[in-house]
């Protein structure tokens, strides 16, 4: 006669199924822990990279003499964006009305700024801006000519104060880049300006 096959009773079968479930649960837990660990390691690596980048590329504002900024704050609006610094000056301080000739107050202000600019090898873009009111004179046919002439006037003066021409460039934007709305005189006054855009040369940040 053939031997009868061995059969597991219900208790043994239930125990075997529970053991398999436990193994599956442990494997699942292990995978989850491994996933969280890898995510945590990636986050730590990212934070280290960001910290290193911050150390290697400090804020552009760190290269400006704060004592000069405090002295100029009533006459110059300072804005930092995209690791560049903008020094915006009202046309009423720099020029005679509807003209690109520097006034005495404008020359004095640029004298002070030139001292600060000599302390660092900034690359300097001089921007001329106007409001949206049309202008047409024998000398300036439109706001394009006026804004360009004002930017050039400031550039020439800074060169005369010892700033290297290789560090300077000039552009006139007319009324195409207003700071605020031109809907009233207060807004138009803010938009009539010359801005010095200062950029730290590549390689200078990491060496200081």
C-alpha positions, 0 to 999 in steps of 0.5 A: 500500500502507498503511504498517505501524504503528510498533511498540515493541520489548520494550525500549522498552515495558519502559522506558515502564512503568518510567518510569510506575511511577517517576512513581507512586512519586514522586507517592505519596512526595510525598503521604506527605511532605505528609501528615506535614508537615501532621501535624507542623504540627498537632502544633506548633500543639497544643503552642503552644496548650497552652503558651499555656494553661499560661502564661495559667492557672497552677496554683492552687497558685501562688497560695498562700503556700508559707511558710504551707503549710509551717507548716500541713502537720502540721495541714492536708492540701493537695490540688490537683484540677481547678484547685482547692485543698482544705485538709482539717482534722481534726475533732479539731483544730477541734471538741469531740467530737460538737459544732460548737463550735470548740475553742481549737486550732480557732480558732488554726488558722483564725486562721492560715488566715484570714491566708493567705486574705486575700492572694488573693480566693479563692472559698471553699466550706466542706465539713463531713464525718463518718464513717459512725457514726450520731449522734442528740442533741437538737441534732444528729439525724443526721450531716447536721445535724452536718456542716452545723453544723460547716461553718457554724461555720467559715464564721462564724468566717472572716467574723469574721476579716475574710473577706467573706461574698460569698466564702464558702459552706457545705455539709454532706455527712455521710458521703457523701464519705469520703476512705478506708474507714470500716472502722476507727477510723483511717479514720473519723478521717480522714473526720471533717473540714472542708475549705476548697475554694479556687477562683481567681476567673475573670479573676484568673489571667490578670491575675497 
